[in-house]
Amino acid sequence: MKNYMDVREVSEGIGVSTSSAYKIIRKLNDELKEKGYLTVAGKVPAKYFQERWYGFEKEGGRHESTKRS
């Protein structure tokens, strides 16, 4: 897996327009900046995207999907 996802990968991966993908990336990067991380415009760390979008949580060294009610 790549470390970063670009706008095309986000757009195709979740089936949204390029402009929507840019908005999602911008929001996630803003969250990371608030936590003190450096970000790259137009890209988002793949691991962070998956955690925030799909709801994965790290448990015991592996990722598990969380159930949403």
mmCIF file as Biopython writes it, N, C-alpha, C and O atoms, coordinates in Angstrom:
data_model
#
loop_
_atom_site.group_PDB
_atom_site.id
_atom_site.type_symbol
_atom_site.label_atom_id
_atom_site.label_alt_id
_atom_site.label_comp_id
_atom_site.label_asym_id
_atom_site.label_entity_id
_atom_site.label_seq_id
_atom_site.pdbx_PDB_ins_code
_atom_site.Cartn_x
_atom_site.Cartn_y
_atom_site.Cartn_z
_atom_site.occupancy
_atom_site.B_iso_or_equiv
_atom_site.auth_seq_id
_atom_site.auth_asym_id
_atom_site.pdbx_PDB_model_num
ATOM 1   N N  . MET A ? 1  ? 0.838   -1.185 0.000  1.0 0.0 1  A 1 
ATOM 2   C CA . MET A ? 1  ? 0.000   0.000  0.000  1.0 0.0 1  A 1 
ATOM 3   C C  . MET A ? 1  ? 0.883   1.248  0.000  1.0 0.0 1  A 1 
ATOM 4   O O  . MET A ? 1  ? 1.930   1.282  0.646  1.0 0.0 1  A 1 
ATOM 5   N N  . LYS A ? 2  ? 0.446   2.263  -0.729 1.0 0.0 2  A 1 
ATOM 6   C CA . LYS A ? 2  ? 1.154   3.525  -0.774 1.0 0.0 2  A 1 
ATOM 7   C C  . LYS A ? 2  ? 0.939   4.285  0.533  1.0 0.0 2  A 1 
ATOM 8   O O  . LYS A ? 2  ? -0.066  4.089  1.217  1.0 0.0 2  A 1 
ATOM 9   N N  . ASN A ? 3  ? 1.882   5.146  0.868  1.0 0.0 3  A 1 
ATOM 10  C CA . ASN A ? 3  ? 1.762   5.948  2.085  1.0 0.0 3  A 1 
ATOM 11  C C  . ASN A ? 3  ? 0.728   7.056  1.954  1.0 0.0 3  A 1 
ATOM 12  O O  . ASN A ? 3  ? 0.044   7.387  2.923  1.0 0.0 3  A 1 
ATOM 13  N N  . TYR A ? 4  ? 0.610   7.634  0.756  1.0 0.0 4  A 1 
ATOM 14  C CA . TYR A ? 4  ? -0.316  8.742  0.528  1.0 0.0 4  A 1 
ATOM 15  C C  . TYR A ? 4  ? -1.291  8.418  -0.583 1.0 0.0 4  A 1 
ATOM 16  O O  . TYR A ? 4  ? -0.974  7.676  -1.512 1.0 0.0 4  A 1 
ATOM 17  N N  . MET A ? 5  ? -2.485  8.985  -0.475 1.0 0.0 5  A 1 
ATOM 18  C CA . MET A ? 5  ? -3.485  8.891  -1.542 1.0 0.0 5  A 1 
ATOM 19  C C  . MET A ? 5  ? -3.647  10.283 -2.143 1.0 0.0 5  A 1 
ATOM 20  O O  . MET A ? 5  ? -3.710  11.274 -1.414 1.0 0.0 5  A 1 
ATOM 21  N N  . ASP A ? 6  ? -3.714  10.359 -3.470 1.0 0.0 6  A 1 
ATOM 22  C CA . ASP A ? 6  ? -3.955  11.651 -4.105 1.0 0.0 6  A 1 
ATOM 23  C C  . ASP A ? 6  ? -5.449  11.795 -4.413 1.0 0.0 6  A 1 
ATOM 24  O O  . ASP A ? 6  ? -6.245  10.902 -4.125 1.0 0.0 6  A 1 
ATOM 25  N N  . VAL A ? 7  ? -5.800  12.912 -4.993 1.0 0.0 7  A 1 
ATOM 26  C CA . VAL A ? 7  ? -7.216  13.218 -5.213 1.0 0.0 7  A 1 
ATOM 27  C C  . VAL A ? 7  ? -7.879  12.206 -6.149 1.0 0.0 7  A 1 
ATOM 28  O O  . VAL A ? 7  ? -9.044  11.859 -5.956 1.0 0.0 7  A 1 
ATOM 29  N N  . ARG A ? 8  ? -7.159  11.736 -7.147 1.0 0.0 8  A 1 
ATOM 30  C CA . ARG A ? 8  ? -7.713  10.742 -8.072 1.0 0.0 8  A 1 
ATOM 31  C C  . ARG A ? 8  ? -8.036  9.447  -7.340 1.0 0.0 8  A 1 
ATOM 32  O O  . ARG A ? 8  ? -9.098  8.862  -7.552 1.0 0.0 8  A 1 
ATOM 33  N N  . GLU A ? 9  ? -7.129  8.998  -6.482 1.0 0.0 9  A 1 
ATOM 34  C CA . GLU A ? 9  ? -7.339  7.752  -5.747 1.0 0.0 9  A 1 
ATOM 35  C C  . GLU A ? 9  ? -8.501  7.862  -4.764 1.0 0.0 9  A 1 
ATOM 36  O O  . GLU A ? 9  ? -9.284  6.924  -4.619 1.0 0.0 9  A 1 
ATOM 37  N N  . VAL A ? 10 ? -8.612  8.994  -4.096 1.0 0.0 10 A 1 
ATOM 38  C CA . VAL A ? 10 ? -9.738  9.205  -3.174 1.0 0.0 10 A 1 
ATOM 39  C C  . VAL A ? 10 ? -11.036 9.237  -3.965 1.0 0.0 10 A 1 
ATOM 40  O O  . VAL A ? 10 ? -12.010 8.583  -3.591 1.0 0.0 10 A 1 
ATOM 41  N N  . SER A ? 11 ? -11.054 9.996  -5.059 1.0 0.0 11 A 1 
ATOM 42  C CA . SER A ? 11 ? -12.242 10.130 -5.892 1.0 0.0 11 A 1 
ATOM 43  C C  . SER A ? 11 ? -12.720 8.777  -6.414 1.0 0.0 11 A 1 
ATOM 44  O O  . SER A ? 11 ? -13.898 8.442  -6.286 1.0 0.0 11 A 1 
ATOM 45  N N  . GLU A ? 12 ? -11.819 8.009  -6.997 1.0 0.0 12 A 1 
ATOM 46  C CA . GLU A ? 12 ? -12.185 6.702  -7.551 1.0 0.0 12 A 1 
ATOM 47  C C  . GLU A ? 12 ? -12.500 5.693  -6.445 1.0 0.0 12 A 1 
ATOM 48  O O  . GLU A ? 12 ? -13.392 4.859  -6.601 1.0 0.0 12 A 1 
ATOM 49  N N  . GLY A ? 13 ? -11.781 5.768  -5.349 1.0 0.0 13 A 1 
ATOM 50  C CA . GLY A ? 13 ? -11.946 4.801  -4.274 1.0 0.0 13 A 1 
ATOM 51  C C  . GLY A ? 13 ? -13.291 4.869  -3.578 1.0 0.0 13 A 1 
ATOM 52  O O  . GLY A ? 13 ? -13.824 3.845  -3.150 1.0 0.0 13 A 1 
ATOM 53  N N  . ILE A ? 14 ? -13.849 6.086  -3.461 1.0 0.0 14 A 1 
ATOM 54  C CA . ILE A ? 14 ? -15.132 6.209  -2.763 1.0 0.0 14 A 1 
ATOM 55  C C  . ILE A ? 14 ? -16.252 6.699  -3.676 1.0 0.0 14 A 1 
ATOM 56  O O  . ILE A ? 14 ? -17.376 6.919  -3.225 1.0 0.0 14 A 1 
ATOM 57  N N  . GLY A ? 15 ? -15.940 6.869  -4.958 1.0 0.0 15 A 1 
ATOM 58  C CA . GLY A ? 15 ? -16.973 7.195  -5.936 1.0 0.0 15 A 1 
ATOM 59  C C  . GLY A ? 15 ? -17.544 8.596  -5.833 1.0 0.0 15 A 1 
ATOM 60  O O  . GLY A ? 15 ? -18.755 8.789  -5.936 1.0 0.0 15 A 1 
ATOM 61  N N  . VAL A ? 16 ? -16.665 9.584  -5.627 1.0 0.0 16 A 1 
ATOM 62  C CA . VAL A ? 16 ? -17.111 10.972 -5.577 1.0 0.0 16 A 1 
ATOM 63  C C  . VAL A ? 16 ? -16.386 11.771 -6.654 1.0 0.0 16 A 1 
ATOM 64  O O  . VAL A ? 16 ? -15.422 11.297 -7.254 1.0 0.0 16 A 1 
ATOM 65  N N  . SER A ? 17 ? -16.867 12.991 -6.888 1.0 0.0 17 A 1 
ATOM 66  C CA . SER A ? 17 ? -16.232 13.852 -7.877 1.0 0.0 17 A 1 
ATOM 67  C C  . SER A ? 17 ? -14.870 14.321 -7.378 1.0 0.0 17 A 1 
ATOM 68  O O  . SER A ? 17 ? -14.564 14.230 -6.189 1.0 0.0 17 A 1 
ATOM 69  N N  . THR A ? 18 ? -14.067 14.820 -8.296 1.0 0.0 18 A 1 
ATOM 70  C CA . THR A ? 18 ? -12.754 15.340 -7.938 1.0 0.0 18 A 1 
ATOM 71  C C  . THR A ? 18 ? -12.869 16.486 -6.943 1.0 0.0 18 A 1 
ATOM 72  O O  . THR A ? 18 ? -12.087 16.568 -5.996 1.0 0.0 18 A 1 
ATOM 73  N N  . SER A ? 19 ? -13.839 17.372 -7.152 1.0 0.0 19 A 1 
ATOM 74  C CA . SER A ? 19 ? -13.980 18.502 -6.232 1.0 0.0 19 A 1 
ATOM 75  C C  . SER A ? 19 ? -14.376 18.037 -4.831 1.0 0.0 19 A 1 
ATOM 76  O O  . SER A ? 19 ? -13.925 18.610 -3.839 1.0 0.0 19 A 1 
ATOM 77  N N  . SER A ? 20 ? -15.213 17.006 -4.744 1.0 0.0 20 A 1 
ATOM 78  C CA . SER A ? 20 ? -15.570 16.454 -3.433 1.0 0.0 20 A 1 
ATOM 79  C C  . SER A ? 20 ? -14.370 15.788 -2.779 1.0 0.0 20 A 1 
ATOM 80  O O  . SER A ? 20 ? -14.180 15.896 -1.567 1.0 0.0 20 A 1 
ATOM 81  N N  . ALA A ? 21 ? -13.564 15.102 -3.573 1.0 0.0 21 A 1 
ATOM 82  C CA . ALA A ? 21 ? -12.363 14.461 -3.038 1.0 0.0 21 A 1 
ATOM 83  C C  . ALA A ? 21 ? -11.394 15.504 -2.484 1.0 0.0 21 A 1 
ATOM 84  O O  . ALA A ? 21 ? -10.789 15.292 -1.434 1.0 0.0 21 A 1 
ATOM 85  N N  . TYR A ? 22 ? -11.245 16.635 -3.190 1.0 0.0 22 A 1 
ATOM 86  C CA . TYR A ? 22 ? -10.390 17.714 -2.686 1.0 0.0 22 A 1 
ATOM 87  C C  . TYR A ? 22 ? -10.900 18.232 -1.347 1.0 0.0 22 A 1 
ATOM 88  O O  . TYR A ? 22 ? -10.105 18.504 -0.447 1.0 0.0 22 A 1 
ATOM 89  N N  . LYS A ? 23 ? -12.214 18.371 -1.202 1.0 0.0 23 A 1 
ATOM 90  C CA . LYS A ? 23 ? -12.792 18.848 0.059  1.0 0.0 23 A 1 
ATOM 91  C C  . LYS A ? 23 ? -12.518 17.866 1.190  1.0 0.0 23 A 1 
ATOM 92  O O  . LYS A ? 23 ? -12.190 18.270 2.305  1.0 0.0 23 A 1 
ATOM 93  N N  . ILE A ? 24 ? -12.651 16.586 0.901  1.0 0.0 24 A 1 
ATOM 94  C CA . ILE A ? 24 ? -12.397 15.559 1.911  1.0 0.0 24 A 1 
ATOM 95  C C  . ILE A ? 24 ? -10.925 15.586 2.325  1.0 0.0 24 A 1 
ATOM 96  O O  . ILE A ? 24 ? -10.611 15.554 3.515  1.0 0.0 24 A 1 
ATOM 97  N N  . ILE A ? 25 ? -10.033 15.644 1.347  1.0 0.0 25 A 1 
ATOM 98  C CA . ILE A ? 25 ? -8.599  15.692 1.644  1.0 0.0 25 A 1 
ATOM 99  C C  . ILE A ? 25 ? -8.266  16.935 2.465  1.0 0.0 25 A 1 
ATOM 100 O O  . ILE A ? 25 ? -7.495  16.863 3.422  1.0 0.0 25 A 1 
ATOM 101 N N  . ARG A ? 26 ? -8.843  18.067 2.093  1.0 0.0 26 A 1 
ATOM 102 C CA . ARG A ? 26 ? -8.591  19.309 2.825  1.0 0.0 26 A 1 
ATOM 103 C C  . ARG A ? 26 ? -9.038  19.189 4.279  1.0 0.0 26 A 1 
ATOM 104 O O  . ARG A ? 26 ? -8.326  19.620 5.186  1.0 0.0 26 A 1 
ATOM 105 N N  . LYS A ? 27 ? -10.213 18.605 4.502  1.0 0.0 27 A 1 
ATOM 106 C CA . LYS A ? 27 ? -10.725 18.437 5.866  1.0 0.0 27 A 1 
ATOM 107 C C  . LYS A ? 27 ? -9.828  17.517 6.683  1.0 0.0 27 A 1 
ATOM 108 O O  . LYS A ? 27 ? -9.500  17.820 7.830  1.0 0.0 27 A 1 
ATOM 109 N N  . LEU A ? 28 ? -9.434  16.395 6.093  1.0 0.0 28 A 1 
ATOM 110 C CA . LEU A ? 28 ? -8.566  15.470 6.810  1.0 0.0 28 A 1 
ATOM 111 C C  . LEU A ? 28 ? -7.207  16.093 7.107  1.0 0.0 28 A 1 
ATOM 112 O O  . LEU A ? 28 ? -6.653  15.894 8.189  1.0 0.0 28 A 1 
ATOM 113 N N  . ASN A ? 29 ? -6.668  16.846 6.150  1.0 0.0 29 A 1 
ATOM 114 C CA . ASN A ? 29 ? -5.392  17.511 6.386  1.0 0.0 29 A 1 
ATOM 115 C C  . ASN A ? 29 ? -5.519  18.588 7.465  1.0 0.0 29 A 1 
ATOM 116 O O  . ASN A ? 29 ? -4.589  18.785 8.247  1.0 0.0 29 A 1 
ATOM 117 N N  . ASP A ? 30 ? -6.652  19.285 7.519  1.0 0.0 30 A 1 
ATOM 118 C CA . ASP A ? 30 ? -6.871  20.269 8.588  1.0 0.0 30 A 1 
ATOM 119 C C  . ASP A ? 30 ? -6.881  19.578 9.949  1.0 0.0 30 A 1 
ATOM 120 O O  . ASP A ? 30 ? -6.325  20.103 10.915 1.0 0.0 30 A 1 
ATOM 121 N N  . GLU A ? 31 ? -7.510  18.403 10.032 1.0 0.0 31 A 1 
ATOM 122 C CA . GLU A ? 31 ? -7.515  17.639 11.284 1.0 0.0 31 A 1 
ATOM 123 C C  . GLU A ? 31 ? -6.093  17.276 11.696 1.0 0.0 31 A 1 
ATOM 124 O O  . GLU A ? 31 ? -5.725  17.392 12.865 1.0 0.0 31 A 1 
ATOM 125 N N  . LEU A ? 32 ? -5.300  16.836 10.722 1.0 0.0 32 A 1 
ATOM 126 C CA . LEU A ? 32 ? -3.919  16.464 11.020 1.0 0.0 32 A 1 
ATOM 127 C C  . LEU A ? 32 ? -3.095  17.675 11.463 1.0 0.0 32 A 1 
ATOM 128 O O  . LEU A ? 32 ? -2.270  17.565 12.370 1.0 0.0 32 A 1 
ATOM 129 N N  . LYS A ? 33 ? -3.315  18.824 10.829 1.0 0.0 33 A 1 
ATOM 130 C CA . LYS A ? 33 ? -2.600  20.049 11.219 1.0 0.0 33 A 1 
ATOM 131 C C  . LYS A ? 33 ? -2.921  20.429 12.655 1.0 0.0 33 A 1 
ATOM 132 O O  . LYS A ? 33 ? -2.036  20.837 13.407 1.0 0.0 33 A 1 
ATOM 133 N N  . GLU A ? 34 ? -4.199  20.296 13.040 1.0 0.0 34 A 1 
ATOM 134 C CA . GLU A ? 34 ? -4.605  20.599 14.407 1.0 0.0 34 A 1 
ATOM 135 C C  . GLU A ? 34 ? -3.900  19.695 15.418 1.0 0.0 34 A 1 
ATOM 136 O O  . GLU A ? 34 ? -3.678  20.087 16.564 1.0 0.0 34 A 1 
ATOM 137 N N  . LYS A ? 35 ? -3.555  18.494 14.987 1.0 0.0 35 A 1 
ATOM 138 C CA . LYS A ? 35 ? -2.850  17.552 15.856 1.0 0.0 35 A 1 
ATOM 139 C C  . LYS A ? 35 ? -1.336  17.765 15.817 1.0 0.0 35 A 1 
ATOM 140 O O  . LYS A ? 35 ? -0.589  17.079 16.515 1.0 0.0 35 A 1 
ATOM 141 N N  . GLY A ? 36 ? -0.888  18.720 14.995 1.0 0.0 36 A 1 
ATOM 142 C CA . GLY A ? 36 ? 0.534   19.047 14.935 1.0 0.0 36 A 1 
ATOM 143 C C  . GLY A ? 36 ? 1.329   18.349 13.852 1.0 0.0 36 A 1 
ATOM 144 O O  . GLY A ? 36 ? 2.557   18.426 13.843 1.0 0.0 36 A 1 
ATOM 145 N N  . TYR A ? 37 ? 0.652   17.667 12.935 1.0 0.0 37 A 1 
ATOM 146 C CA . TYR A ? 37 ? 1.345   16.970 11.853 1.0 0.0 37 A 1 
ATOM 147 C C  . TYR A ? 37 ? 1.542   17.885 10.656 1.0 0.0 37 A 1 
ATOM 148 O O  . TYR A ? 37 ? 0.767   18.815 10.433 1.0 0.0 37 A 1 
ATOM 149 N N  . LEU A ? 38 ? 2.593   17.605 9.888  1.0 0.0 38 A 1 
ATOM 150 C CA . LEU A ? 38 ? 2.799   18.285 8.618  1.0 0.0 38 A 1 
ATOM 151 C C  . LEU A ? 38 ? 1.953   17.591 7.564  1.0 0.0 38 A 1 
ATOM 152 O O  . LEU A ? 38 ? 1.762   16.376 7.627  1.0 0.0 38 A 1 
ATOM 153 N N  . THR A ? 39 ? 1.447   18.339 6.601  1.0 0.0 39 A 1 
ATOM 154 C CA . THR A ? 39 ? 0.602   17.765 5.557  1.0 0.0 39 A 1 
ATOM 155 C C  . THR A ? 39 ? 1.114   18.145 4.177  1.0 0.0 39 A 1 
ATOM 156 O O  . THR A ? 39 ? 1.923   19.061 4.026  1.0 0.0 39 A 1 
ATOM 157 N N  . VAL A ? 40 ? 0.631   17.429 3.181  1.0 0.0 40 A 1 
ATOM 158 C CA . VAL A ? 40 ? 0.961   17.696 1.782  1.0 0.0 40 A 1 
ATOM 159 C C  . VAL A ? 40 ? -0.342  18.059 1.076  1.0 0.0 40 A 1 
ATOM 160 O O  . VAL A ? 40 ? -1.297  17.283 1.099  1.0 0.0 40 A 1 
ATOM 161 N N  . ALA A ? 41 ? -0.386  19.226 0.452  1.0 0.0 41 A 1 
ATOM 162 C CA . ALA A ? 41 ? -1.597  19.669 -0.246 1.0 0.0 41 A 1 
ATOM 163 C C  . ALA A ? 41 ? -1.973  18.679 -1.343 1.0 0.0 41 A 1 
ATOM 164 O O  . ALA A ? 41 ? -1.123  18.248 -2.122 1.0 0.0 41 A 1 
ATOM 165 N N  . GLY A ? 42 ? -3.260  18.320 -1.395 1.0 0.0 42 A 1 
ATOM 166 C CA . GLY A ? 42 ? -3.759  17.433 -2.440 1.0 0.0 42 A 1 
ATOM 167 C C  . GLY A ? 42 ? -3.517  15.960 -2.191 1.0 0.0 42 A 1 
ATOM 168 O O  . GLY A ? 42 ? -3.858  15.122 -3.025 1.0 0.0 42 A 1 
ATOM 169 N N  . LYS A ? 43 ? -2.923  15.632 -1.032 1.0 0.0 43 A 1 
ATOM 170 C CA . LYS A ? 43 ? -2.684  14.235 -0.680 1.0 0.0 43 A 1 
ATOM 171 C C  . LYS A ? 43 ? -3.024  14.044 0.788  1.0 0.0 43 A 1 
ATOM 172 O O  . LYS A ? 43 ? -2.989  14.989 1.575  1.0 0.0 43 A 1 
ATOM 173 N N  . VAL A ? 44 ? -3.351  12.809 1.146  1.0 0.0 44 A 1 
ATOM 174 C CA . VAL A ? 44 ? -3.666  12.481 2.533  1.0 0.0 44 A 1 
ATOM 175 C C  . VAL A ? 44 ? -3.012  11.133 2.842  1.0 0.0 44 A 1 
ATOM 176 O O  . VAL A ? 44 ? -2.985  10.247 1.988  1.0 0.0 44 A 1 
ATOM 177 N N  . PRO A ? 45 ? -2.487  10.976 4.055  1.0 0.0 45 A 1 
ATOM 178 C CA . PRO A ? 45 ? -1.932  9.663  4.399  1.0 0.0 45 A 1 
ATOM 179 C C  . PRO A ? 45 ? -2.990  8.569  4.248  1.0 0.0 45 A 1 
ATOM 180 O O  . PRO A ? 45 ? -4.096  8.694  4.773  1.0 0.0 45 A 1 
ATOM 181 N N  . ALA A ? 46 ? -2.653  7.514  3.541  1.0 0.0 46 A 1 
ATOM 182 C CA . ALA A ? 46 ? -3.607  6.439  3.262  1.0 0.0 46 A 1 
ATOM 183 C C  . ALA A ? 46 ? -4.157  5.834  4.552  1.0 0.0 46 A 1 
ATOM 184 O O  . ALA A ? 46 ? -5.355  5.568  4.651  1.0 0.0 46 A 1 
ATOM 185 N N  . LYS A ? 47 ? -3.307  5.621  5.515  1.0 0.0 47 A 1 
ATOM 186 C CA . LYS A ? 47 ? -3.738  5.019  6.776  1.0 0.0 47 A 1 
ATOM 187 C C  . LYS A ? 47 ? -4.759  5.917  7.485  1.0 0.0 47 A 1 
ATOM 188 O O  . LYS A ? 47 ? -5.764  5.429  8.001  1.0 0.0 47 A 1 
ATOM 189 N N  . TYR A ? 48 ? -4.497  7.226  7.509  1.0 0.0 48 A 1 
ATOM 190 C CA . TYR A ? 48 ? -5.419  8.149  8.180  1.0 0.0 48 A 1 
ATOM 191 C C  . TYR A ? 48 ? -6.752  8.207  7.432  1.0 0.0 48 A 1 
ATOM 192 O O  . TYR A ? 48 ? -7.813  8.228  8.055  1.0 0.0 48 A 1 
ATOM 193 N N  . PHE A ? 49 ? -6.699  8.232  6.112  1.0 0.0 49 A 1 
ATOM 194 C CA . PHE A ? 49 ? -7.926  8.229  5.318  1.0 0.0 49 A 1 
ATOM 195 C C  . PHE A ? 49 ? -8.772  7.004  5.653  1.0 0.0 49 A 1 
ATOM 196 O O  . PHE A ? 49 ? -9.975  7.127  5.885  1.0 0.0 49 A 1 
ATOM 197 N N  . GLN A ? 50 ? -8.157  5.828  5.681  1.0 0.0 50 A 1 
ATOM 198 C CA . GLN A ? 50 ? -8.894  4.602  5.962  1.0 0.0 50 A 1 
ATOM 199 C C  . GLN A ? 50 ? -9.480  4.609  7.370  1.0 0.0 50 A 1 
ATOM 200 O O  . GLN A ? 50 ? -10.613 4.171  7.570  1.0 0.0 50 A 1 
ATOM 201 N N  . GLU A ? 51 ? -8.727  5.097  8.339  1.0 0.0 51 A 1 
ATOM 202 C CA . GLU A ? 51 ? -9.227  5.166  9.712  1.0 0.0 51 A 1 
ATOM 203 C C  . GLU A ? 51 ? -10.447 6.082  9.812  1.0 0.0 51 A 1 
ATOM 204 O O  . GLU A ? 51 ? -11.433 5.739  10.465 1.0 0.0 51 A 1 
ATOM 205 N N  . ARG A ? 52 ? -10.379 7.235  9.169  1.0 0.0 52 A 1 
ATOM 206 C CA . ARG A ? 52 ? -11.462 8.218  9.264  1.0 0.0 52 A 1 
ATOM 207 C C  . ARG A ? 52 ? -12.648 7.864  8.378  1.0 0.0 52 A 1 
ATOM 208 O O  . ARG A ? 52 ? -13.790 8.067  8.790  1.0 0.0 52 A 1 
ATOM 209 N N  . TRP A ? 53 ? -12.421 7.348  7.187  1.0 0.0 53 A 1 
ATOM 210 C CA . TRP A ? 53 ? -13.508 7.094  6.257  1.0 0.0 53 A 1 
ATOM 211 C C  . TRP A ? 53 ? -14.216 5.769  6.540  1.0 0.0 53 A 1 
ATOM 212 O O  . TRP A ? 53 ? -15.446 5.701  6.538  1.0 0.0 53 A 1 
ATOM 213 N N  . TYR A ? 54 ? -13.438 4.731  6.779  1.0 0.0 54 A 1 
ATOM 214 C CA . TYR A ? 54 ? -14.018 3.401  6.952  1.0 0.0 54 A 1 
ATOM 215 C C  . TYR A ? 54 ? -14.197 2.992  8.413  1.0 0.0 54 A 1 
ATOM 216 O O  . TYR A ? 54 ? -14.817 1.967  8.695  1.0 0.0 54 A 1 
ATOM 217 N N  . GLY A ? 55 ? -13.663 3.782  9.339  1.0 0.0 55 A 1 
ATOM 218 C CA . GLY A ? 55 ? -13.849 3.504  10.756 1.0 0.0 55 A 1 
ATOM 219 C C  . GLY A ? 55 ? -12.979 2.399  11.306 1.0 0.0 55 A 1 
ATOM 220 O O  . GLY A ? 55 ? -13.389 1.696  12.230 1.0 0.0 55 A 1 
ATOM 221 N N  . PHE A ? 56 ? -11.784 2.226  10.761 1.0 0.0 56 A 1 
ATOM 222 C CA . PHE A ? 56 ? -10.872 1.228  11.295 1.0 0.0 56 A 1 
ATOM 223 C C  . PHE A ? 56 ? -10.220 1.747  12.563 1.0 0.0 56 A 1 
ATOM 224 O O  . PHE A ? 56 ? -9.908  2.933  12.670 1.0 0.0 56 A 1 
ATOM 225 N N  . GLU A ? 57 ? -10.017 0.862  13.514 1.0 0.0 57 A 1 
ATOM 226 C CA . GLU A ? 57 ? -9.290  1.191  14.732 1.0 0.0 57 A 1 
ATOM 227 C C  . GLU A ? 57 ? -8.201  0.157  14.907 1.0 0.0 57 A 1 
ATOM 228 O O  . GLU A ? 57 ? -8.392  -1.019 14.598 1.0 0.0 57 A 1 
ATOM 229 N N  . LYS A ? 58 ? -7.080  0.588  15.396 1.0 0.0 58 A 1 
ATOM 230 C CA . LYS A ? 58 ? -5.973  -0.334 15.603 1.0 0.0 58 A 1 
ATOM 231 C C  . LYS A ? 58 ? -6.180  -1.085 16.913 1.0 0.0 58 A 1 
ATOM 232 O O  . LYS A ? 58 ? -6.304  -0.474 17.974 1.0 0.0 58 A 1 
ATOM 233 N N  . GLU A ? 59 ? -6.214  -2.395 16.833 1.0 0.0 59 A 1 
ATOM 234 C CA . GLU A ? 59 ? -6.379  -3.231 18.016 1.0 0.0 59 A 1 
ATOM 235 C C  . GLU A ? 59 ? -5.386  -4.376 17.938 1.0 0.0 59 A 1 
ATOM 236 O O  . GLU A ? 59 ? -5.431  -5.173 17.001 1.0 0.0 59 A 1 
ATOM 237 N N  . GLY A ? 60 ? -4.503  -4.464 18.897 1.0 0.0 60 A 1 
ATOM 238 C CA . GLY A ? 60 ? -3.567  -5.582 18.931 1.0 0.0 60 A 1 
ATOM 239 C C  . GLY A ? 60 ? -2.671  -5.675 17.716 1.0 0.0 60 A 1 
ATOM 240 O O  . GLY A ? 60 ? -2.310  -6.773 17.291 1.0 0.0 60 A 1 
ATOM 241 N N  . GLY A ? 61 ? -2.304  -4.522 17.146 1.0 0.0 61 A 1 
ATOM 242 C CA . GLY A ? 61 ? -1.392  -4.516 16.019 1.0 0.0 61 A 1 
ATOM 243 C C  . GLY A ? 61 ? -2.030  -4.714 14.668 1.0 0.0 61 A 1 
ATOM 244 O O  . GLY A ? 61 ? -1.332  -4.713 13.654 1.0 0.0 61 A 1 
ATOM 245 N N  . ARG A ? 62 ? -3.350  -4.887 14.623 1.0 0.0 62 A 1 
ATOM 246 C CA . ARG A ? 62 ? -4.014  -5.004 13.326 1.0 0.0 62 A 1 
ATOM 247 C C  . ARG A ? 62 ? -5.235  -4.108 13.298 1.0 0.0 62 A 1 
ATOM 248 O O  . ARG A ? 62 ? -5.694  -3.632 14.336 1.0 0.0 62 A 1 
ATOM 249 N N  . HIS A ? 63 ? -5.743  -3.889 12.135 1.0 0.0 63 A 1 
ATOM 250 C CA . HIS A ? 63 ? -6.901  -3.020 11.990 1.0 0.0 63 A 1 
ATOM 251 C C  . HIS A ? 63 ? -8.173  -3.849 11.984 1.0 0.0 63 A 1 
ATOM 252 O O  . HIS A ? 63 ? -8.269  -4.874 11.308 1.0 0.0 63 A 1 
ATOM 253 N N  . GLU A ? 64 ? -9.130  -3.390 12.740 1.0 0.0 64 A 1 
ATOM 254 C CA . GLU A ? 64 ? -10.424 -4.043 12.787 1.0 0.0 64 A 1 
ATOM 255 C C  . GLU A ? 64 ? -11.494 -3.034 12.393 1.0 0.0 64 A 1 
ATOM 256 O O  . GLU A ? 64 ? -11.402 -1.857 12.743 1.0 0.0 64 A 1 
ATOM 257 N N  . SER A ? 65 ? -12.487 -3.484 11.679 1.0 0.0 65 A 1 
ATOM 258 C CA . SER A ? 65 ? -13.595 -2.619 11.308 1.0 0.0 65 A 1 
ATOM 259 C C  . SER A ? 65 ? -14.501 -2.443 12.526 1.0 0.0 65 A 1 
ATOM 260 O O  . SER A ? 65 ? -14.809 -3.406 13.228 1.0 0.0 65 A 1 
ATOM 261 N N  . THR A ? 66 ? -14.919 -1.212 12.765 1.0 0.0 66 A 1 
ATOM 262 C CA . THR A ? 66 ? -15.831 -0.969 13.880 1.0 0.0 66 A 1 
ATOM 263 C C  . THR A ? 66 ? -17.260 -1.001 13.369 1.0 0.0 66 A 1 
ATOM 264 O O  . THR A ? 66 ? -17.533 -0.564 12.251 1.0 0.0 66 A 1 
ATOM 265 N N  . LYS A ? 67 ? -18.159 -1.508 14.169 1.0 0.0 67 A 1 
ATOM 266 C CA . LYS A ? 67 ? -19.574 -1.547 13.782 1.0 0.0 67 A 1 
ATOM 267 C C  . LYS A ? 67 ? -20.234 -0.251 14.189 1.0 0.0 67 A 1 
ATOM 268 O O  . LYS A ? 67 ? -20.022 0.251  15.293 1.0 0.0 67 A 1 
ATOM 269 N N  . ARG A ? 68 ? -21.031 0.284  13.292 1.0 0.0 68 A 1 
ATOM 270 C CA . ARG A ? 68 ? -21.765 1.520  13.561 1.0 0.0 68 A 1 
ATOM 271 C C  . ARG A ? 68 ? -23.222 1.193  13.700 1.0 0.0 68 A 1 
ATOM 272 O O  . ARG A ? 68 ? -23.771 0.417  12.916 1.0 0.0 68 A 1 
ATOM 273 N N  . SER A ? 69 ? -23.853 1.775  14.687 1.0 0.0 69 A 1 
ATOM 274 C CA . SER A ? 69 ? -25.285 1.512  14.917 1.0 0.0 69 A 1 
ATOM 275 C C  . SER A ? 69 ? -26.133 2.517  14.194 1.0 0.0 69 A 1 
ATOM 276 O O  . SER A ? 69 ? -27.360 2.456  14.269 1.0 0.0 69 A 1 
#
